[in-house]
Amino acid sequence: MFLDGGLRFLLLDPITGHKFSETILDDRDPETSENLQVHVKNLNMPVALPDILSSDGKYLFMRSQRFAFERSGRFELKPVREQIPPHSGNHTEQASQQYGEGAHLFCPFGFLDDTWFHRSYWVFGRSFASGAGGYYRAGRYAPAGRILVFDDSCIYGYGRQPQYYKWSTPLEYQLFAAEKYPDSQSIEYHWTDYSVPILVRAMVLADKTLFIAGPADVLNEEEAFDYWSAEPNDPNYNPNIPAKLVAQDAALEGHSGTLLWAVSASDGNKLAEYNLESLPVWDGMVAANGRLFISMKNGKVQCFVGGNYPPKVDAGEDQSIFPIATAILDATIMDDGLPKVDPCDLGSEPIGVTTNWIKLDGPGQINFGDPCAVDTTASFSQSGQYTLRLTAFDGDLSYYDDINISVSRPGDLDFDNDVDVFDLDKLVTQWLLGGCDALNLFCNGADQTGSGSIDFGDYVVTAKNWLSGVHPAAPTDLVATPGYNQTSLDWDDNAELDMAGYNVYRSLSSGSGYTRVNQSLLRNSEYVDTNVTNYITYYYLVTAVDTFKYESVYSDEVSACTGIQPVMKLLADIGVTTSEAVVSKWEDQAKNNDASQSTEDERPVLINSAINNEPAIEFDGTGKHLDVSDSGDINTGGPYSGKTLAVVFKTDSDVDSRQVIWEQGGGVRGLSFYLDSGNLYINGWNLGESQTQWGPSALNTPVFANTVYVATLVMDANTGTFEGFVNGTSIGIYDSVAQLHKHSGNCAFGHKEGATKFHDGTGSGAGNFAGQIAEFYQYNEALPDGDRQILENVLIKKYGVSSNRLAAQ
């Protein structure tokens, strides 16, 4: 409004397009010619930015600015600015003006602003006061939040919890319903929920159901703030906070899944939960005609059909039982009675709910009394930790809930996962009491033979398990989370009462060569290993140690590769699905983008000892290839300001024909590695007419036949450079690079997938590759030189590559 002659406010006839009026809104009051700033209280400027306009039928609103209309002629309507906000610089007066005529939904920063920042939020009120004394107070006097919806009587929102309506660095959020027209000049909440584990990016109200969607909220900001401000030995110091910050960043980028909840608008209870394949775009959800449409950041729109909700399932409380006992499963199923037997007759009977119990995890066999009954029994063939799942299906939708059953070791009468003198004491106590019946759980577990009495046979069971029971159990559920220059480990607490701590062991190879990394026993079931080198895979085990210094056997092994995490990571020694060595799928270890081939005749072959005794996938030059579907991570997200791709490959006897090793994109924009006329080309291009054009880069170097290479591509739009490396040595820089925009079309290993752009400006030739590929990485940023060199050195060492394998220049 204050630049280039102001804003143009046009009123048009929606039927004919006739212009009723055109009004210039500039920095002057049209009545007094004064600068509009004289009307403004506090630190605001007059509302001057366009946005999505809204109306309550009487007024038109642009953000917090209200417009009325006056008729200046038969066909002339002119907008009139009313009550230039904020109403007052005094907080109490400002609060008193938030309700009444003109209250509406607006965002001071604009409805399309999707930045997750603590001063950016939506308001249902009449105005907004900025400044350190104003911006955070909106939520005290008018419903405010990251995102809001409303009906005739209520405002529903996701915003900061009331204790954070102050100048606060950390924030935590709530889902709430508030009165739309309160009796007093303050917010009246109908319900609030502080425990919603979603950072809500999209929200819509459909009848009596509130739908919310977004990434997982995995980090408590107060705990993170305490971590960074904690003094040494402060009990609030949580060493897992850096790893949780990494996990939260990954969640915000959509790498940890996205949740959709259906919530009751009347009480805030969760009705259903679904997983989405991508993050929703900001405010990208709408309900219409019994369907829910979600626009997602991967370019897709997902549709959910309304009317029926899956059954509510509660499998019951977790249990601990003795080996000879039977678990009593007491579950609860609730359903909405849909769908109907006759979908056209709402009065017809429901189809009905069927249920089924299964074993999800555990070391032994489970015998269910009736696996199809809601309430049933379960007996177990051996001790250990079990997870059972109860699934309910209403004829259309299903839902499930899990229950954990801990079956103690024989002789472990006190459920501490340890057979020792305390268990013997319980055995002797029951023995001396005499008498035993099934009503007291087999004499509190002492009747381990099920004979109906405590005798020498039960003592033998305890004695046999004494020696193995002295040692604590191995820790369970070990998880390794890689970070930059660190690996965060977390595992379940052991149940033994005489636990002293834990040891962490690490190796550079799986299954052997482990050394302890902690100097003293760890008191907590977590550890952050900072003595690591990025881009090297480490293997970890954990043991438990009791107060008598007995140490358990190793836990299950986990691995982690530290450093900047790729969006695509394929290794021929992990996750390759074959049938008689023929490859149908190559699993992405970054869990995003698998490579696969559905046509049997076009599948390559896995060679177990191909390159330096390491496996590789072999392409024979006849068109055998692996496809990678479109993904926002690698090609359809865009525009990308940075990319790093690295591939380990071995040439065949032919290096002269045109052969595509990897290719993504088409004739307009993309990235590729290929061979042609005895040269390796590292290529990138962006030739869209409406974009900054660059490329093809066509960086190249001669290569030998039957030779192994590590090739790396680094694109950095921030520095304007595109550089290629072979075996850690630069082969040239293309220095006119801008962003790489999104490019559809499946990506592929081993041939040209559709269109592409070669160094000669053409896309001709099939480009069938004859050679082997062992590893492939893709990052959505330009790796710093130090990180790139470490990654290349790891690959060069693993595959026995020497820099002298570059052909003479």
Sequence and secondary structure as in RCSB ss.txt:
>XXXX:A:sequence
MFLDGGLRFLLLDPITGHKFSETILDDRDPETSENLQVHVKNLNMPVALPDILSSDGKYLFMRSQRFAFERSGRF
ELKPVREQIPPHSGNHTEQASQQYGEGAHLFCPFGFLDDTWFHRSYWVFGRSFASGAGGYYRAGRYAPAGRILVF
DDSCIYGYGRQPQYYKWSTPLEYQLFAAEKYPDSQSIEYHWTDYSVPILVRAMVLADKTLFIAGPADVLNEEEAF
DYWSAEPNDPNYNPNIPAKLVAQDAALEGHSGTLLWAVSASDGNKLAEYNLESLPVWDGMVAANGRLFISMKNGK
VQCFVGGNYPPKVDAGEDQSIFPIATAILDATIMDDGLPKVDPCDLGSEPIGVTTNWIKLDGPGQINFGDPCAVD
TTASFSQSGQYTLRLTAFDGDLSYYDDINISVSRPGDLDFDNDVDVFDLDKLVTQWLLGGCDALNLFCNGADQTG
SGSIDFGDYVVTAKNWLSGVHPAAPTDLVATPGYNQTSLDWDDNAELDMAGYNVYRSLSSGSGYTRVNQSLLRNS
EYVDTNVTNYITYYYLVTAVDTFKYESVYSDEVSACTGIQPVMKLLADIGVTTSEAVVSKWEDQAKNNDASQSTE
DERPVLINSAINNEPAIEFDGTGKHLDVSDSGDINTGGPYSGKTLAVVFKTDSDVDSRQVIWEQGGGVRGLSFYL
DSGNLYINGWNLGESQTQWGPSALNTPVFANTVYVATLVMDANTGTFEGFVNGTSIGIYDSVAQLHKHSGNCAFG
HKEGATKFHDGTGSGAGNFAGQIAEFYQYNEALPDGDRQILENVLIKKYGVSSNRLAAQ
>XXXX:A:secstr
  STT EEEEEE TTT  EEEEEEE SB TTT  BGGGG  TT          EE SS EEETTEEEEEEE SSS
 EEEEEES S S SSHHHHHHTSSSTT EEE TT TT     TT  EEEES    STTTGGGHHHHS EESEEEE
 SSEEEEEEE GGGSSS SS  EEEEEEESS SSSS  EEEEES   B   EEEEETTEEEEEEEB    HHHHH
HHHH  TT TT  TTHHHHHHHHHHHHTTTT EEEEEEETTT  EEEEEEESS EEEEEEEEETTEEEEEETTS 
EEEEE S    EEE    EEE TTS EEE  EEE    SBSSTT TTS B   EEEEEEEE SS EEES TTSSS
EEEEESS EEEEEEEEEE SS EEEEEEEEEE  TT TTSSS  SHHHHHHHHHHHHH    GGGHHHHTT TT 
SSS  HHHHHHHHHTHHHHHS       EEEE SS EEEE      TTEEEEEEEEESBTTB  EE  SS BSSS
EEEE S  TT EEEEEEEEEETT  B      EEEE SS  SEEEETTSSEEEETTEEEEE  TTSS  EE  SG
GG  EEEEEEETTEEEEEEESSS  EEE   TTTTSS  BSEEEEEEEEEE S  SS EEEEEEE SSEEEEEEE
ETTEEEEEEEE  TTS  B    EEEE  TT EEEEEEEEETTTTEEEEEETTEEEEEE     B    S EEES
S  S    TTS   S    EEEEEEEEEESS   HHHHHHHHHHHHHHTT  GGGS   
